[in-house]
Amino acid sequence: MIKDNIEKIRLRISQVCAKHKIDPGKITVLCVTKGRSVGEILEAVNVGINHLGENRVQEAVDKYKFISQVCWQMVGHLQSNKVKDALGVFDLIHSVDSVNLAQEINKQALKINKIQDILLEVKTSPEISKFGFKEEILADACAQIEKLKQVNIKGLMTIAPAVDSALDARPYFSRLRQLRDQFNPGWLLSMGMSDDFEVAIEEGADIIRLGRAIFGR
Ligand SMILES: *Cc1c(COP(=O)(O)O)cnc(C)c1O
């Protein structure tokens, strides 16, 4: 069933890409594995999923023991006291939402001589999550984070609010793209989840984060 779900997702991605002349090869499906068993995750890995996302550091550390041949990425809120463990597991941290957190990542990364790739999480809607940079402070935060030698900003991430129709998520995605174009056109966009990933792709998503579409509700 997980295999069928992934096939359906791939088909939907190729359809939306064909319609808008987007290269489907640029889209990364990040399979979000929170609450899923190692067995379930391996089913996805066995049909070619090689990017896994987690919300909690400890859950990723535990699963990494069994599944280390793929790229693990952090999508949940990261607490400073978990940064050290996070650096041992994650290739990319999507959820950097404060300068303090970036500084802590920098400090811990220096100890292990790692350059940590990160995305800056942006609050594109006031009512959504508690986390993420407000747009007004993004430029200043970005300037400070860019000075950190062990941290490499690869792009922006946002979580759109839950909406009745996927189309209602479009303004948040297009806003993130505008910000990206303004700050650095070379950056990646992490946006779109199970209910709205096609709209996110239309708006320029590079990484879509899918949980329920892969594993079921
Ligand atoms: C859980 C989660 C996802 C996946 O959500 P689905 O709706 O199950 O696709 C994506 N991004 C983040 C940050 C999440 O916490």
The ligand as an ORCA input file, in Angstrom:
! r2SCAN-3c Opt
* xyz 0 1
  C       4.064     16.133      9.743
  C       4.700     17.158      8.926
  C       4.657     17.104      7.531
  C       3.875     16.053      6.775
  O       2.524     16.315      6.911
  P       1.421     15.484      6.100
  O       0.251     16.369      6.147
  O       1.250     14.203      6.843
  O       1.941     15.297      4.732
  C       5.347     18.081      6.827
  N       6.030     19.060      7.445
  C       6.100     19.139      8.782
  C       6.875     20.233      9.407
  C       5.427     18.197      9.569
  O       5.468     18.300     10.899
*
